[in-house]
Amino acid sequence: MRLGINSILHDYTPDQSNYIESIISSMSAIESGAYISNEIEFINILDVEYGIRFSMFQNTGSAKWYSYDENYLPVKLNVENKGVWNSYNNIEPRVIVSINKSKINSYRIAFTRASQFVQILSNNSYSYTALETWMPASPNIKPLISNNFLSSYFWDKKDVSFSLTAYYRLINNQIDYVDHAKLTDNPYIDGEIRSGEANAYGFELNFNKKSGKTSGNVSYAFSRVLYTIKGATSKDMYRAPYDIPHDIKIQIVHEFSKKIKASAFWTFTSGRPATFPIGYQTGFPHTGDLVSTGWQSQIPIYSERNSGQFPNYHRLDLAIIFDPPSKKKTKHNLTIGIYNLYAKRNPMGYDFNNRIDNKVAVFHFFRVIPNFSYSFKFN
């Protein structure tokens, strides 16, 4: 039987601005947890691990937050000075059943529940996260509660292994911002947020060759993440910003001698969802997302939330590693590599306000990048 406790003091500063009246209030919080678990083995083939965890999140100290009406308009400024002024408690059970745990062929099914007391608002106009605002749980934002179901199969020998895992995850209190929300310099950002559910499901395959002159790993993951959040956008169900259905990774390492080996790594992922303009409307210049054309401007008309998609991402990296064995007190290692060998132009983002010859400006990740590293350590 195992048990434990922990406690973390958090200090959140969601937004910094030169305009004092636009700063989102900082918040402090205490996150605590206690768990107990036990494991029982039956007739050498069935192993059951079960337990429960109690989690608590308490907003404490000085902070300011707004109360909102049914139309998400601020109606009251609440000023907190000290002590605990808001609290969330959750019970998190878990059960994991393993069959033939230490055999060549083994199986596992599991149910777990988890809580997360900080959420993120991100701007997905770029293929990487261009803007992140971390929002702690508060009277206006409830913690994420995730119910996770998992089933796995494992085949493991001395030199090779294979695994297949399928999962389904139901997440409550998932947040997202409304269309045309102002995510920076906005003290009323809680009024721009709606909450609902997220559904994540998929499966993962993994093959691993552990030894021999040539070793490596091949993995494939199919995963979907869909939001159901009323009021965030025109559709009640839509793709999450990180809904990336296909993910392939292949890594191969070949040892030419005890001193020299080479590695190759290839990755492919589906393009991330994004919200792109589907057209432009001519209007008179004013502030906002505009492309100036003389006395008038082109105002972008955007598609539904996350109905567009970046191009698929893929690249190949190569490296040669010089790793001579050493009996001395120091060990040397030299690696020479090439990132993105075939120079794939993977878009990083688009600037729809900057069009040349009616073409949108595109930002790309670096193309071919040579690199090297040298290291030594004392034995």
SVG drawing of the C-alpha trace seen along z (x, -y; Angstrom):
<svg xmlns="http://www.w3.org/2000/svg" viewBox="-29 -58 72 77">
<polyline fill="none" stroke="black" stroke-width="0.4" points="0.0,0.0 1.3,-3.5 0.1,-6.9 1.3,-10.5 0.5,-14.1 1.7,-17.3 1.0,-21.0 2.1,-23.7 1.9,-27.4 1.1,-29.1 1.5,-32.7 -0.1,-33.6 0.5,-36.7 -1.6,-36.1 -1.0,-39.4 1.5,-42.3 0.7,-45.7 1.9,-49.3 -1.7,-50.2 -2.5,-49.7 -6.2,-49.7 -5.9,-46.8 -3.9,-44.4 -5.5,-41.1 -5.2,-40.7 -2.5,-38.5 -3.7,-35.6 -2.2,-33.3 -3.4,-29.8 -2.6,-26.7 -3.0,-23.3 -3.0,-20.3 -3.5,-16.6 -3.6,-13.3 -3.7,-9.8 -3.8,-6.2 -3.4,-3.2 -3.0,0.6 -1.9,3.4 -3.1,7.0 -1.9,9.9 -4.1,12.9 -2.7,16.4 0.3,14.8 -1.6,13.5 -4.0,10.8 -2.7,7.7 -5.1,5.0 -4.0,1.5 -6.7,-0.7 -6.7,-3.9 -8.2,-7.3 -6.9,-10.9 -8.4,-13.9 -7.4,-17.2 -8.1,-20.8 -7.4,-24.2 -7.8,-27.4 -7.6,-30.9 -5.9,-33.0 -4.5,-36.4 -5.0,-39.7 -6.8,-39.7 -9.5,-41.4 -12.2,-39.6 -15.4,-40.6 -18.9,-39.1 -20.8,-38.8 -24.5,-38.7 -26.2,-36.2 -25.0,-38.2 -21.4,-38.0 -21.3,-41.7 -19.3,-42.8 -21.7,-43.9 -19.4,-44.0 -15.7,-44.3 -14.8,-42.0 -11.7,-42.9 -10.1,-40.2 -7.5,-41.1 -6.4,-38.0 -7.2,-34.4 -9.0,-31.8 -11.8,-33.3 -12.6,-30.5 -12.1,-26.7 -12.6,-23.6 -12.5,-20.0 -12.4,-16.9 -12.3,-13.1 -10.1,-11.2 -10.5,-7.4 -8.4,-5.1 -8.4,-1.4 -5.8,0.4 -6.1,4.1 -3.1,5.9 -3.1,9.4 0.2,11.3 2.0,8.3 5.5,9.8 4.9,12.1 5.7,11.7 2.0,11.0 0.3,8.7 -2.9,6.6 -4.1,3.6 -7.3,1.8 -7.7,-1.3 -10.0,-4.1 -8.6,-7.2 -10.0,-10.6 -7.8,-13.7 -8.3,-17.4 -6.4,-20.3 -6.6,-23.7 -5.1,-25.8 -6.3,-26.3 -4.9,-28.0 -6.3,-30.4 -4.2,-30.3 -4.3,-32.0 -4.0,-29.4 -3.3,-31.7 0.2,-30.2 1.3,-26.5 3.1,-27.0 1.4,-28.7 1.8,-32.4 -0.1,-33.6 -0.8,-31.9 -2.7,-33.2 -2.7,-30.8 -5.9,-31.1 -6.1,-29.6 -9.3,-28.2 -11.4,-31.0 -15.1,-31.8 -15.5,-32.3 -13.4,-29.4 -14.0,-25.8 -11.2,-23.2 -10.9,-20.7 -12.1,-17.2 -11.0,-14.4 -12.4,-10.9 -10.0,-8.6 -10.6,-5.1 -7.6,-3.1 -7.0,0.3 -3.5,1.6 -1.8,4.7 2.0,5.3 4.3,7.8 7.8,7.6 10.8,9.8 14.5,9.3 15.3,7.5 12.0,6.1 8.7,4.9 5.3,3.8 2.4,2.0 -1.1,1.0 -3.1,-1.4 -6.6,-2.8 -8.1,-5.5 -11.1,-7.8 -11.1,-10.9 -14.1,-13.0 -13.1,-16.4 -15.6,-18.7 -15.3,-22.5 -13.1,-23.0 -12.8,-26.7 -12.4,-28.6 -12.8,-32.2 -15.7,-33.7 -15.3,-34.9 -13.6,-38.3 -12.4,-38.1 -9.8,-40.5 -7.2,-38.2 -4.6,-40.8 -4.9,-44.0 -8.4,-43.0 -9.3,-42.9 -12.7,-41.6 -11.2,-38.5 -13.4,-36.2 -16.4,-37.6 -14.9,-36.5 -14.7,-32.8 -17.2,-30.0 -17.0,-26.5 -18.2,-23.1 -16.8,-19.6 -13.9,-18.2 -13.9,-14.6 -10.5,-13.1 -10.1,-9.6 -7.7,-7.6 -5.1,-4.8 -1.3,-4.5 1.0,-1.9 4.7,-1.6 7.4,0.8 10.8,0.8 14.0,2.7 16.3,2.5 19.6,4.1 21.8,5.1 23.9,3.1 20.6,1.4 18.1,0.3 15.2,-2.1 11.6,-3.0 8.5,-3.4 5.3,-4.9 2.0,-6.0 -0.8,-7.8 -4.3,-8.6 -6.0,-11.1 -9.0,-13.4 -10.0,-16.2 -13.4,-17.9 -14.9,-20.8 -18.6,-21.1 -18.8,-24.6 -22.0,-26.6 -21.7,-30.3 -18.0,-30.2 -18.6,-30.3 -21.3,-29.6 -21.0,-25.8 -21.6,-24.0 -19.0,-21.3 -15.7,-22.1 -12.1,-21.0 -9.8,-21.8 -6.6,-23.8 -4.5,-20.7 -6.7,-18.2 -4.0,-16.6 -5.3,-13.2 -2.1,-11.6 1.4,-11.6 4.2,-9.3 7.7,-9.1 10.5,-6.9 14.0,-6.9 16.8,-4.5 20.3,-4.3 23.0,-2.2 26.3,-1.4 29.2,-1.3 31.8,-0.6 32.3,-1.1 33.4,-4.7 30.9,-5.8 27.2,-5.6 24.5,-7.4 20.9,-8.3 18.0,-9.3 14.7,-10.8 11.6,-11.4 8.4,-12.9 5.0,-13.6 2.0,-15.3 -1.3,-16.4 -1.6,-20.2 -3.1,-22.0 -6.6,-23.4 -6.8,-27.2 -9.2,-29.9 -8.4,-31.5 -10.1,-34.3 -12.4,-33.0 -12.6,-36.3 -12.1,-40.1 -14.5,-43.0 -13.6,-46.5 -14.1,-49.2 -12.8,-52.5 -9.6,-52.5 -10.0,-52.1 -8.2,-50.3 -8.3,-46.5 -7.3,-43.7 -6.9,-45.7 -4.9,-45.6 -4.6,-49.1 -5.3,-49.7 -5.1,-53.4 -8.1,-55.1 -9.8,-51.9 -8.9,-48.7 -9.5,-45.0 -11.3,-43.6 -10.8,-39.8 -13.9,-37.7 -13.0,-34.6 -14.3,-31.1 -15.9,-29.2 -13.6,-28.4 -10.8,-26.0 -12.5,-25.0 -9.2,-25.6 -6.0,-23.6 -2.2,-24.2 -0.4,-22.0 0.9,-18.7 4.2,-19.0 7.2,-16.6 10.9,-16.7 14.0,-14.4 17.0,-14.9 20.3,-13.1 23.3,-12.9 26.6,-11.2 27.9,-10.5 31.5,-10.0 31.6,-8.4 34.9,-6.7 35.2,-4.4 37.6,-5.8 39.4,-4.3 40.7,-7.7 39.1,-10.0 37.3,-11.9 34.8,-10.8 34.4,-12.8 31.4,-12.9 31.0,-14.8 27.7,-15.0 27.3,-16.5 23.9,-16.7 21.5,-18.3 18.0,-19.5 15.3,-19.2 17.6,-17.5 15.2,-17.8 14.4,-21.5 10.6,-21.1 9.0,-24.5 6.8,-24.0 4.6,-27.1 4.8,-28.6 2.1,-31.3 0.4,-33.6 0.1,-37.4 -3.3,-38.1 -2.8,-41.9 0.3,-41.7 -0.5,-40.7 1.8,-41.2 0.4,-40.7 -2.7,-39.3 -0.7,-36.6 -0.7,-36.2 2.7,-36.6 3.9,-33.2 6.3,-32.6 8.3,-29.4 10.3,-27.3 14.0,-27.2 14.8,-25.0 18.2,-23.2 20.1,-23.8 23.6,-22.2 24.4,-21.7 27.1,-20.2 27.7,-19.6 30.7,-18.5 30.7,-17.3 33.0,-15.7 32.4,-14.5 34.6,-13.2 34.1,-9.5"/>
</svg>
